[in-house]
């Protein structure tokens, strides 16, 4: 285990020294030492039916047909779901990447909005503006900063016979 840790640290230091960019791993805690700038980002992951239903803020989506997935109801052409408001524990948290795993049959889309603030807010607070995210997963530009964060997903289809499926959402931050 010590050898693996040393190897990963060496790779990380070399990568940062040559300007390759941030390093993403599966550690979910900040791994820093005094006088050392090496850190591994944290990740807020939502993957279960309970995760997706926690905020109670959803419209025309079903999380029970395939537990762990967000899908449109059979009669809906569009639907949405808001996450809970997540507390990162630190003011001015930098969000590095929002990524999601989904299935997109032809004629379907999944799009996201995100918002963050250093001031605590609730799920339906309209005073914190949403930022539209463009592009495919992962999105790493245009992300806000703040201690508290929330995402909002929109699912659409052109045909009631097919639905997009959202399987998981990961928000990387430091």
N, CA and C atoms as an extended XYZ file, in Angstrom:
522
Properties=species:S:1:pos:R:3:atomname:S:1:resname:S:1:resid:I:1 pbc="F F F"
N         0.831       -1.189        0.000 N   UNK     1
C         0.000        0.000        0.000 CA  UNK     1
C         0.877        1.255        0.000 C   UNK     1
N         1.952        1.223        0.797 N   UNK     2
C         2.855        2.371        0.865 CA  UNK     2
C         3.512        2.623       -0.489 C   UNK     2
N         3.875        1.550       -1.182 N   UNK     3
C         4.483        1.666       -2.504 CA  UNK     3
C         3.507        2.321       -3.479 C   UNK     3
N         2.237        1.924       -3.436 N   UNK     4
C         1.221        2.509       -4.324 CA  UNK     4
C         1.041        3.995       -4.025 C   UNK     4
N         0.994        4.346       -2.732 N   UNK     5
C         0.854        5.750       -2.344 CA  UNK     5
C         2.041        6.565       -2.837 C   UNK     5
N         3.256        6.055       -2.675 N   UNK     6
C         4.456        6.753       -3.153 CA  UNK     6
C         4.432        6.907       -4.666 C   UNK     6
N         4.015        5.866       -5.364 N   UNK     7
C         3.943        5.914       -6.817 CA  UNK     7
C         2.932        6.948       -7.277 C   UNK     7
N         1.755        6.951       -6.679 N   UNK     8
C         0.735        7.933       -7.045 CA  UNK     8
C         1.189        9.363       -6.746 C   UNK     8
N         1.844        9.551       -5.624 N   UNK     9
C         2.351       10.880       -5.276 CA  UNK     9
C         3.400       11.333       -6.281 C   UNK     9
N         4.301       10.444       -6.661 N   UNK    10
C         5.336       10.783       -7.636 CA  UNK    10
C         4.714       11.153       -8.976 C   UNK    10
N         3.754       10.385       -9.422 N   UNK    11
C         3.074       10.698      -10.684 CA  UNK    11
C         2.379       12.042      -10.589 C   UNK    11
N         1.727       12.308       -9.479 N   UNK    12
C         1.013       13.572       -9.307 CA  UNK    12
C         1.970       14.756       -9.330 C   UNK    12
N         3.080       14.661       -8.617 N   UNK    13
C         4.048       15.757       -8.573 CA  UNK    13
C         4.640       16.001       -9.958 C   UNK    13
N         4.994       14.945      -10.669 N   UNK    14
C         5.540       15.097      -12.011 CA  UNK    14
C         4.503       15.694      -12.958 C   UNK    14
N         3.279       15.255      -12.839 N   UNK    15
C         2.213       15.770      -13.693 CA  UNK    15
C         2.006       17.261      -13.440 C   UNK    15
N         1.966       17.651      -12.185 N   UNK    16
C         1.770       19.066      -11.856 CA  UNK    16
C         2.991       19.895      -12.277 C   UNK    16
N         4.193       19.346      -12.139 N   UNK    17
C         5.409       20.078      -12.494 CA  UNK    17
C         5.479       20.375      -13.982 C   UNK    17
N         4.941       19.479      -14.801 N   UNK    18
C         4.976       19.668      -16.240 CA  UNK    18
C         3.703       20.291      -16.793 C   UNK    18
N         2.839       20.756      -15.911 N   UNK    19
C         1.672       21.531      -16.334 CA  UNK    19
C         0.585       20.744      -17.042 C   UNK    19
N         0.434       19.489      -16.736 N   UNK    20
C        -0.585       18.690      -17.394 CA  UNK    20
C        -1.973       19.079      -16.914 C   UNK    20
N        -2.118       19.520      -15.670 N   UNK    21
C        -3.417       19.953      -15.158 CA  UNK    21
C        -3.780       19.219      -13.895 C   UNK    21
N        -5.019       19.385      -13.465 N   UNK    22
C        -5.438       18.745      -12.218 CA  UNK    22
C        -5.458       17.236      -12.343 C   UNK    22
N        -5.346       16.592      -11.208 N   UNK    23
C        -5.332       15.147      -11.156 CA  UNK    23
C        -6.619       14.702      -10.487 C   UNK    23
N        -7.334       13.802      -11.139 N   UNK    24
C        -8.567       13.288      -10.576 CA  UNK    24
C        -8.346       11.864      -10.141 C   UNK    24
N        -8.835       11.527       -8.955 N   UNK    25
C        -8.680       10.184       -8.443 CA  UNK    25
C        -9.936        9.766       -7.719 C   UNK    25
N        -9.851        8.650       -7.058 N   UNK    26
C       -11.017        8.129       -6.362 CA  UNK    26
C       -11.000        8.455       -4.883 C   UNK    26
N        -9.972        9.170       -4.407 N   UNK    27
C        -9.956        9.599       -3.028 CA  UNK    27
C       -11.007       10.686       -2.861 C   UNK    27
N       -11.715       10.674       -1.756 N   UNK    28
C       -12.751       11.669       -1.547 CA  UNK    28
C       -12.444       12.549       -0.337 C   UNK    28
N       -11.177       12.711       -0.023 N   UNK    29
C       -10.764       13.623        1.028 CA  UNK    29
C        -9.585       14.415        0.525 C   UNK    29
N        -9.350       15.562        1.131 N   UNK    30
C        -8.240       16.408        0.745 CA  UNK    30
C        -6.958       15.826        1.321 C   UNK    30
N        -5.993       15.542        0.492 N   UNK    31
C        -4.748       14.920        0.909 CA  UNK    31
C        -3.613       15.941        0.832 C   UNK    31
N        -3.535       16.851        1.780 N   UNK    32
C        -2.478       17.862        1.745 CA  UNK    32
C        -1.597       17.747        2.978 C   UNK    32
N        -0.355       18.193        2.844 N   UNK    33
C         0.584       18.288        3.950 CA  UNK    33
C         1.068       19.721        4.013 C   UNK    33
N         1.483       20.201        5.189 N   UNK    34
C         2.020       21.566        5.279 CA  UNK    34
C         3.162       21.763        4.283 C   UNK    34
N         3.188       22.923        3.644 N   UNK    35
C         4.221       23.308        2.670 CA  UNK    35
C         4.193       22.419        1.429 C   UNK    35
N         3.081       21.784        1.151 N   UNK    36
C         2.960       20.923       -0.012 CA  UNK    36
C         1.677       21.315       -0.739 C   UNK    36
N         1.752       21.564       -2.029 N   UNK    37
C         0.581       22.012       -2.778 CA  UNK    37
C        -0.193       20.870       -3.413 C   UNK    37
N         0.239       19.638       -3.201 N   UNK    38
C        -0.441       18.500       -3.797 CA  UNK    38
C        -1.773       18.263       -3.097 C   UNK    38
N        -2.845       18.198       -3.866 N   UNK    39
C        -4.141       17.857       -3.289 CA  UNK    39
C        -4.947       17.072       -4.324 C   UNK    39
N        -5.845       16.272       -3.840 N   UNK    40
C        -6.730       15.503       -4.706 CA  UNK    40
C        -8.131       16.050       -4.492 C   UNK    40
N        -8.828       16.303       -5.576 N   UNK    41
C       -10.163       16.865       -5.494 CA  UNK    41
C       -11.116       15.940       -4.761 C   UNK    41
N       -12.153       16.555       -4.206 N   UNK    42
C       -13.239       15.820       -3.571 CA  UNK    42
C       -14.346       15.654       -4.596 C   UNK    42
N       -15.206       14.690       -4.348 N   UNK    43
C       -16.290       14.430       -5.288 CA  UNK    43
C       -17.592       14.201       -4.547 C   UNK    43
N       -18.646       14.924       -4.967 N   UNK    44
C       -20.003       14.687       -4.472 CA  UNK    44
C       -20.684       13.840       -5.538 C   UNK    44
N       -21.066       12.619       -5.184 N   UNK    45
C       -21.635       11.676       -6.136 CA  UNK    45
C       -23.082       11.384       -5.789 C   UNK    45
N       -23.933       11.361       -6.797 N   UNK    46
C       -25.338       11.000       -6.648 CA  UNK    46
C       -25.607        9.847       -7.613 C   UNK    46
N       -25.985        8.681       -7.072 N   UNK    47
C       -26.165        7.509       -7.926 CA  UNK    47
C       -27.376        6.659       -7.579 C   UNK    47
N       -28.000        6.893       -6.450 N   UNK    48
C       -29.057        5.995       -6.011 CA  UNK    48
C       -30.428        6.647       -6.101 C   UNK    48
N       -31.438        5.829       -6.007 N   UNK    49
C       -32.809        6.333       -5.998 CA  UNK    49
C       -32.988        7.319       -4.844 C   UNK    49
N       -32.445        6.999       -3.681 N   UNK    50
C       -32.522        7.888       -2.524 CA  UNK    50
C       -31.843        9.223       -2.780 C   UNK    50
N       -30.670        9.198       -3.452 N   UNK    51
C       -29.969       10.440       -3.798 CA  UNK    51
C       -30.859       11.319       -4.656 C   UNK    51
N       -31.446       10.717       -5.702 N   UNK    52
C       -32.220       11.495       -6.658 CA  UNK    52
C       -33.559       11.954       -6.099 C   UNK    52
N       -34.088       11.267       -5.116 N   UNK    53
C       -35.374       11.647       -4.540 CA  UNK    53
C       -35.234       12.538       -3.307 C   UNK    53
N       -34.017       12.762       -2.814 N   UNK    54
C       -33.799       13.443       -1.544 CA  UNK    54
C       -34.384       14.848       -1.476 C   UNK    54
N       -34.317       15.609       -2.548 N   UNK    55
C       -34.811       16.994       -2.482 CA  UNK    55
C       -36.321       17.057       -2.604 C   UNK    55
N       -36.919       16.052       -3.206 N   UNK    56
C       -38.361       16.067       -3.408 CA  UNK    56
C       -38.810       17.031       -4.485 C   UNK    56
N       -37.876       17.623       -5.192 N   UNK    57
C       -38.181       18.614       -6.220 CA  UNK    57
C       -38.016       17.989       -7.593 C   UNK    57
N       -39.100       17.422       -8.110 N   UNK    58
C       -39.043       16.793       -9.420 CA  UNK    58
C       -40.374       16.965      -10.127 C   UNK    58
N       -40.317       16.946      -11.437 N   UNK    59
C       -41.514       17.092      -12.247 CA  UNK    59
C       -41.427       16.154      -13.452 C   UNK    59
N       -42.416       15.295      -13.616 N   UNK    60
C       -42.531       14.386      -14.765 CA  UNK    60
C       -41.365       13.415      -14.903 C   UNK    60
N       -40.692       13.106      -13.811 N   UNK    61
C       -39.618       12.109      -13.873 CA  UNK    61
C       -39.926       10.967      -12.919 C   UNK    61
N       -39.386        9.814      -13.247 N   UNK    62
C       -39.596        8.604      -12.473 CA  UNK    62
C       -38.237        8.078      -12.035 C   UNK    62
N       -38.100        7.792      -10.741 N   UNK    63
C       -36.858        7.222      -10.221 CA  UNK    63
C       -37.069        5.800       -9.717 C   UNK    63
N       -38.268        5.269       -9.908 N   UNK    64
C       -38.567        3.950       -9.345 CA  UNK    64
C       -38.595        2.815      -10.369 C   UNK    64
N       -38.788        3.121      -11.648 N   UNK    65
C       -38.867        2.065      -12.656 CA  UNK    65
C       -37.560        1.281      -12.714 C   UNK    65
N       -36.468        1.989      -12.812 N   UNK    66
C       -35.128        1.398      -12.730 CA  UNK    66
C       -34.448        2.129      -11.577 C   UNK    66
N       -34.503        1.569      -10.346 N   UNK    67
C       -33.941        2.297       -9.200 CA  UNK    67
C       -32.505        2.740       -9.451 C   UNK    67
N       -32.238        4.005       -9.171 N   UNK    68
C       -30.930        4.590       -9.423 CA  UNK    68
C       -30.894        5.393      -10.698 C   UNK    68
N       -31.936        5.312      -11.515 N   UNK    69
C       -32.015        6.089      -12.754 CA  UNK    69
C       -33.100        7.153      -12.640 C   UNK    69
N       -32.902        8.231      -13.354 N   UNK    70
C       -33.934        9.246      -13.526 CA  UNK    70
C       -34.387        9.134      -14.973 C   UNK    70
N       -35.686        8.906      -15.177 N   UNK    71
C       -36.268        8.759      -16.517 CA  UNK    71
C       -37.554        9.562      -16.582 C   UNK    71
N       -37.976        9.888      -17.795 N   UNK    72
C       -39.254       10.568      -17.972 CA  UNK    72
C       -40.401        9.583      -17.792 C   UNK    72
N       -41.516       10.078      -17.243 N   UNK    73
C       -42.725        9.254      -17.238 CA  UNK    73
C       -43.128        8.995      -18.680 C   UNK    73
N       -43.807        7.885      -18.936 N   UNK    74
C       -44.188        7.488      -20.296 CA  UNK    74
C       -44.981        8.542      -21.043 C   UNK    74
N       -45.760        9.352      -20.359 N   UNK    75
C       -46.601       10.336      -21.039 CA  UNK    75
C       -45.970       11.725      -21.107 C   UNK    75
N       -44.736       11.869      -20.672 N   UNK    76
C       -44.105       13.195      -20.614 CA  UNK    76
C       -43.062       13.375      -21.708 C   UNK    76
N       -43.043       14.567      -22.294 N   UNK    77
C       -42.007       14.924      -23.267 CA  UNK    77
C       -40.837       15.643      -22.602 C   UNK    77
N       -41.042       16.138      -21.381 N   UNK    78
C       -39.959       16.796      -20.652 CA  UNK    78
C       -40.196       16.646      -19.155 C   UNK    78
N       -39.123       16.745      -18.421 N   UNK    79
C       -39.187       16.664      -16.973 CA  UNK    79
C       -37.913       17.210      -16.375 C   UNK    79
N       -37.894       17.390      -15.058 N   UNK    80
C       -36.710       17.932      -14.400 CA  UNK    80
C       -36.617       17.440      -12.973 C   UNK    80
N       -35.431       17.608      -12.407 N   UNK    81
C       -35.173       17.206      -11.040 CA  UNK    81
C       -34.098       18.116      -10.467 C   UNK    81
N       -34.318       18.621       -9.248 N   UNK    82
C       -33.309       19.415       -8.538 CA  UNK    82
C       -32.642       18.535       -7.494 C   UNK    82
N       -31.345       18.709       -7.347 N   UNK    83
C       -30.615       18.008       -6.295 CA  UNK    83
C       -30.888       18.699       -4.956 C   UNK    83
N       -30.420       18.087       -3.895 N   UNK    84
C       -30.402       18.763       -2.605 CA  UNK    84
C       -29.392       19.911       -2.700 C   UNK    84
N       -29.383       20.786       -1.718 N   UNK    85
C       -28.325       21.791       -1.612 CA  UNK    85
C       -27.216       21.138       -0.794 C   UNK    85
N       -26.051       21.007       -1.411 N   UNK    86
C       -24.923       20.299       -0.810 CA  UNK    86
C       -23.962       21.293       -0.172 C   UNK    86
N       -23.524       21.014        1.051 N   UNK    87
C       -22.565       21.849        1.783 CA  UNK    87
C       -21.174       21.236        1.639 C   UNK    87
N       -20.281       21.951        0.941 N   UNK    88
C       -18.910       21.457        0.754 CA  UNK    88
C       -18.066       21.618        2.013 C   UNK    88
N       -18.524       22.497        2.917 N   UNK    89
C       -17.793       22.722        4.158 CA  UNK    89
C       -16.807       23.866        4.107 C   UNK    89
N       -16.557       24.435        2.913 N   UNK    90
C       -15.579       25.521        2.783 CA  UNK    90
C       -16.112       26.639        1.902 C   UNK    90
N       -15.945       27.872        2.348 N   UNK    91
C       -16.323       29.026        1.525 CA  UNK    91
C       -15.460       29.089        0.279 C   UNK    91
N       -16.007       29.667       -0.779 N   UNK    92
C       -15.310       29.868       -2.050 CA  UNK    92
C       -14.781       28.570       -2.659 C   UNK    92
N       -15.494       27.485       -2.450 N   UNK    93
C       -15.110       26.204       -3.051 CA  UNK    93
C       -15.073       26.353       -4.566 C   UNK    93
N       -14.024       25.825       -5.181 N   UNK    94
C       -13.875       25.822       -6.632 CA  UNK    94
C       -14.421       24.508       -7.171 C   UNK    94
N       -15.340       24.595       -8.118 N   UNK    95
C       -15.890       23.398       -8.745 CA  UNK    95
C       -15.141       23.148      -10.046 C   UNK    95
N       -14.563       21.967      -10.153 N   UNK    96
C       -13.684       21.636      -11.272 CA  UNK    96
C       -14.425       20.988      -12.441 C   UNK    96
N       -15.414       20.165      -12.131 N   UNK    97
C       -16.059       19.409      -13.199 CA  UNK    97
C       -17.400       18.865      -12.720 C   UNK    97
N       -18.410       18.985      -13.557 N   UNK    98
C       -19.685       18.311      -13.348 CA  UNK    98
C       -19.777       17.256      -14.442 C   UNK    98
N       -19.895       16.005      -14.042 N   UNK    99
C       -19.998       14.936      -15.031 CA  UNK    99
C       -21.184       14.052      -14.686 C   UNK    99
N       -21.715       13.417      -15.703 N   UNK   100
C       -22.845       12.530      -15.496 CA  UNK   100
C       -22.747       11.360      -16.453 C   UNK   100
N       -23.349       10.266      -16.027 N   UNK   101
C       -23.431        9.069      -16.836 CA  UNK   101
C       -24.892        8.936      -17.252 C   UNK   101
N       -25.138        8.820      -18.534 N   UNK   102
C       -26.516        8.780      -19.012 CA  UNK   102
C       -26.626        7.906      -20.256 C   UNK   102
N       -27.869        7.574      -20.587 N   UNK   103
C       -28.197        6.906      -21.833 CA  UNK   103
C       -29.096        7.851      -22.605 C   UNK   103
N       -28.689        8.198      -23.833 N   UNK   104
C       -29.440        9.158      -24.643 CA  UNK   104
C       -29.848        8.527      -25.970 C   UNK   104
N       -31.020        7.907      -26.026 N   UNK   105
C       -31.503        7.412      -27.315 CA  UNK   105
C       -31.705        8.588      -28.281 C   UNK   105
N       -31.764        8.320      -29.565 N   UNK   106
C       -31.980        9.368      -30.568 CA  UNK   106
C       -33.235       10.171      -30.217 C   UNK   106
N       -33.121       11.491      -30.337 N   UNK   107
C       -34.248       12.372      -30.077 CA  UNK   107
C       -34.425       12.768      -28.624 C   UNK   107
N       -33.439       12.425      -27.766 N   UNK   108
C       -33.535       12.785      -26.347 CA  UNK   108
C       -32.355       13.663      -25.945 C   UNK   108
N       -32.541       14.438      -24.881 N   UNK   109
C       -31.462       15.278      -24.364 CA  UNK   109
C       -31.484       15.299      -22.837 C   UNK   109
N       -30.340       15.587      -22.273 N   UNK   110
C       -30.185       15.878      -20.849 CA  UNK   110
C       -29.324       17.123      -20.766 C   UNK   110
N       -29.807       18.149      -20.055 N   UNK   111
C       -29.039       19.379      -19.850 CA  UNK   111
C       -29.049       19.736      -18.367 C   UNK   111
N       -28.039       20.493      -17.969 N   UNK   112
C       -27.880       20.846      -16.561 CA  UNK   112
C       -27.795       22.355      -16.358 C   UNK   112
N       -28.217       22.759      -15.166 N   UNK   113
C       -27.932       24.075      -14.613 CA  UNK   113
C       -27.286       23.817      -13.254 C   UNK   113
N       -26.524       24.810      -12.782 N   UNK   114
C       -25.869       24.687      -11.481 CA  UNK   114
C       -25.854       26.058      -10.827 C   UNK   114
N       -25.827       26.072       -9.508 N   UNK   115
C       -25.687       27.326       -8.773 CA  UNK   115
C       -24.931       27.061       -7.484 C   UNK   115
N       -24.261       28.110       -7.003 N   UNK   116
C       -23.486       27.993       -5.770 CA  UNK   116
C       -23.451       29.341       -5.079 C   UNK   116
N       -23.252       29.297       -3.776 N   UNK   117
C       -23.189       30.519       -2.978 CA  UNK   117
C       -22.479       30.220       -1.664 C   UNK   117
N       -21.828       31.221       -1.102 N   UNK   118
C       -21.266       31.072        0.238 CA  UNK   118
C       -22.348       31.203        1.297 C   UNK   118
N       -23.489       31.776        0.920 N   UNK   119
C       -24.637       31.926        1.816 CA  UNK   119
C       -25.514       30.681        1.684 C   UNK   119
N       -25.905       30.107        2.824 N   UNK   120
C       -26.760       28.919        2.799 CA  UNK   120
C       -28.101       29.282        2.167 C   UNK   120
N       -28.620       28.379        1.315 N   UNK   121
C       -29.911       28.602        0.680 CA  UNK   121
C       -30.683       27.290        0.649 C   UNK   121
N       -31.996       27.377        0.429 N   UNK   122
C       -32.787       26.151        0.364 CA  UNK   122
C       -33.066       25.786       -1.090 C   UNK   122
N       -33.646       24.617       -1.293 N   UNK   123
C       -33.860       24.054       -2.626 CA  UNK   123
C       -34.630       25.004       -3.543 C   UNK   123
N       -35.606       25.715       -3.018 N   UNK   124
C       -36.453       26.579       -3.851 CA  UNK   124
C       -36.118       28.056       -3.756 C   UNK   124
N       -34.974       28.399       -3.189 N   UNK   125
C       -34.576       29.799       -3.051 CA  UNK   125
C       -34.339       30.405       -4.433 C   UNK   125
N       -35.094       31.444       -4.773 N   UNK   126
C       -34.955       32.079       -6.083 CA  UNK   126
C       -33.927       33.210       -6.112 C   UNK   126
N       -33.292       33.511       -4.978 N   UNK   127
C       -32.331       34.620       -4.961 CA  UNK   127
C       -30.954       34.225       -5.495 C   UNK   127
N       -30.678       32.939       -5.588 N   UNK   128
C       -29.387       32.464       -6.113 CA  UNK   128
C       -29.600       32.088       -7.581 C   UNK   128
N       -28.932       32.781       -8.509 N   UNK   129
C       -29.170       32.516       -9.936 CA  UNK   129
C       -28.573       31.179      -10.396 C   UNK   129
N       -29.209       30.609      -11.403 N   UNK   130
C       -28.739       29.375      -12.030 CA  UNK   130
C       -27.818       29.709      -13.197 C   UNK   130
N       -26.833       28.869      -13.419 N   UNK   131
C       -25.934       28.978      -14.564 CA  UNK   131
C       -26.228       27.821      -15.511 C   UNK   131
N       -26.532       28.131      -16.772 N   UNK   132
C       -26.750       27.094      -17.781 CA  UNK   132
C       -25.412       26.494      -18.178 C   UNK   132
N       -25.338       25.180      -18.203 N   UNK   133
C       -24.119       24.499      -18.635 CA  UNK   133
C       -24.330       23.993      -20.053 C   UNK   133
N       -23.323       24.172      -20.864 N   UNK   134
C       -23.401       23.716      -22.251 CA  UNK   134
C       -22.350       22.647      -22.487 C   UNK   134
N       -22.638       21.788      -23.412 N   UNK   135
C       -21.686       20.746      -23.765 CA  UNK   135
C       -22.061       19.408      -23.176 C   UNK   135
N       -21.277       18.432      -23.549 N   UNK   136
C       -21.469       17.073      -23.073 CA  UNK   136
C       -20.677       16.848      -21.800 C   UNK   136
N       -20.975       15.783      -21.108 N   UNK   137
C       -20.264       15.446      -19.884 CA  UNK   137
C       -18.824       15.048      -20.210 C   UNK   137
N       -17.869       15.519      -19.444 N   UNK   138
C       -17.941       16.401      -18.288 CA  UNK   138
C       -17.865       17.873      -18.707 C   UNK   138
N       -18.459       18.733      -17.894 N   UNK   139
C       -18.388       20.176      -18.107 CA  UNK   139
C       -17.438       20.744      -17.065 C   UNK   139
N       -16.438       21.475      -17.529 N   UNK   140
C       -15.448       22.022      -16.595 CA  UNK   140
C       -15.291       23.535      -16.710 C   UNK   140
N       -16.082       24.183      -17.558 N   UNK   141
C       -16.017       25.641      -17.674 CA  UNK   141
C       -17.361       26.238      -17.294 C   UNK   141
N       -17.315       27.461      -16.783 N   UNK   142
C       -18.534       28.166      -16.437 CA  UNK   142
C       -19.144       27.741      -15.114 C   UNK   142
N       -18.415       26.999      -14.303 N   UNK   143
C       -18.938       26.548      -13.017 CA  UNK   143
C       -18.765       27.642      -11.968 C   UNK   143
N       -19.765       27.843      -11.120 N   UNK   144
C       -19.676       28.892      -10.094 CA  UNK   144
C       -18.789       28.461       -8.930 C   UNK   144
N       -18.594       29.338       -7.960 N   UNK   145
C       -17.870       29.014       -6.734 CA  UNK   145
C       -18.782       29.279       -5.541 C   UNK   145
N       -18.525       28.602       -4.441 N   UNK   146
C       -19.294       28.822       -3.227 CA  UNK   146
C       -19.309       27.591       -2.343 C   UNK   146
N       -19.692       27.791       -1.106 N   UNK   147
C       -19.744       26.695       -0.131 CA  UNK   147
C       -20.918       25.750       -0.409 C   UNK   147
N       -22.056       26.321       -0.780 N   UNK   148
C       -23.274       25.541       -1.001 CA  UNK   148
C       -23.529       25.445       -2.501 C   UNK   148
N       -23.918       24.265       -2.963 N   UNK   149
C       -24.089       24.049       -4.402 CA  UNK   149
C       -25.320       23.174       -4.649 C   UNK   149
N       -25.935       23.384       -5.813 N   UNK   150
C       -27.098       22.597       -6.220 CA  UNK   150
C       -27.085       22.477       -7.740 C   UNK   150
N       -27.473       21.320       -8.261 N   UNK   151
C       -27.632       21.160       -9.705 CA  UNK   151
C       -29.091       20.900      -10.031 C   UNK   151
N       -29.433       21.161      -11.290 N   UNK   152
C       -30.801       21.047      -11.787 CA  UNK   152
C       -30.695       20.381      -13.155 C   UNK   152
N       -31.353       19.247      -13.344 N   UNK   153
C       -31.256       18.513      -14.602 CA  UNK   153
C       -32.598       18.547      -15.331 C   UNK   153
N       -32.518       18.658      -16.661 N   UNK   154
C       -33.696       18.691      -17.530 CA  UNK   154
C       -33.592       17.553      -18.528 C   UNK   154
N       -34.638       16.754      -18.632 N   UNK   155
C       -34.697       15.640      -19.567 CA  UNK   155
C       -35.776       15.950      -20.604 C   UNK   155
N       -35.477       15.700      -21.867 N   UNK   156
C       -36.470       15.923      -22.919 CA  UNK   156
C       -36.436       14.773      -23.929 C   UNK   156
N       -37.553       14.593      -24.603 N   UNK   157
C       -37.651       13.610      -25.675 CA  UNK   157
C       -38.596       14.142      -26.746 C   UNK   157
N       -38.382       13.697      -27.958 N   UNK   158
C       -39.278       14.064      -29.058 CA  UNK   158
C       -40.395       13.039      -29.230 C   UNK   158
N       -40.249       11.883      -28.571 N   UNK   159
C       -41.229       10.803      -28.703 CA  UNK   159
C       -41.504       10.187      -27.339 C   UNK   159
N       -42.759        9.979      -27.020 N   UNK   160
C       -43.108        9.378      -25.737 CA  UNK   160
C       -42.676        7.908      -25.643 C   UNK   160
N       -42.207        7.332      -26.736 N   UNK   161
C       -41.780        5.940      -26.714 CA  UNK   161
C       -40.338        5.758      -26.225 C   UNK   161
N       -39.554        6.836      -26.157 N   UNK   162
C       -38.169        6.735      -25.681 CA  UNK   162
C       -37.918        7.813      -24.632 C   UNK   162
N       -37.021        7.510      -23.724 N   UNK   163
C       -36.675        8.465      -22.676 CA  UNK   163
C       -35.165        8.466      -22.449 C   UNK   163
N       -34.602        9.629      -22.145 N   UNK   164
C       -33.211        9.627      -21.691 CA  UNK   164
C       -33.170        9.027      -20.286 C   UNK   164
N       -32.031        8.546      -19.877 N   UNK   165
C       -31.871        7.995      -18.528 CA  UNK   165
C       -30.609        8.576      -17.910 C   UNK   165
N       -30.756        9.181      -16.752 N   UNK   166
C       -29.622        9.704      -15.986 CA  UNK   166
C       -29.274        8.665      -14.933 C   UNK   166
N       -28.023        8.176      -14.965 N   UNK   167
C       -27.601        7.106      -14.063 CA  UNK   167
C       -26.843        7.631      -12.847 C   UNK   167
N       -26.017        8.651      -13.039 N   UNK   168
C       -25.230        9.196      -11.926 CA  UNK   168
C       -24.764       10.603      -12.257 C   UNK   168
N       -24.447       11.348      -11.183 N   UNK   169
C       -23.919       12.708      -11.316 CA  UNK   169
C       -22.755       12.836      -10.357 C   UNK   169
N       -21.630       13.362      -10.843 N   UNK   170
C       -20.437       13.602      -10.025 CA  UNK   170
C       -20.052       15.068      -10.138 C   UNK   170
N       -19.838       15.709       -9.010 N   UNK   171
C       -19.347       17.087       -8.978 CA  UNK   171
C       -18.014       17.095       -8.256 C   UNK   171
N       -16.953       17.377       -9.020 N   UNK   172
C       -15.595       17.421       -8.478 CA  UNK   172
C       -15.287       18.829       -8.013 C   UNK   172
N       -14.665       18.954       -6.841 N   UNK   173
C       -14.364       20.272       -6.286 CA  UNK   173
C       -13.125       20.221       -5.406 C   UNK   173
N       -12.583       21.402       -5.143 N   UNK   174
C       -11.466       21.508       -4.198 CA  UNK   174
C       -11.544       22.832       -3.446 C   UNK   174
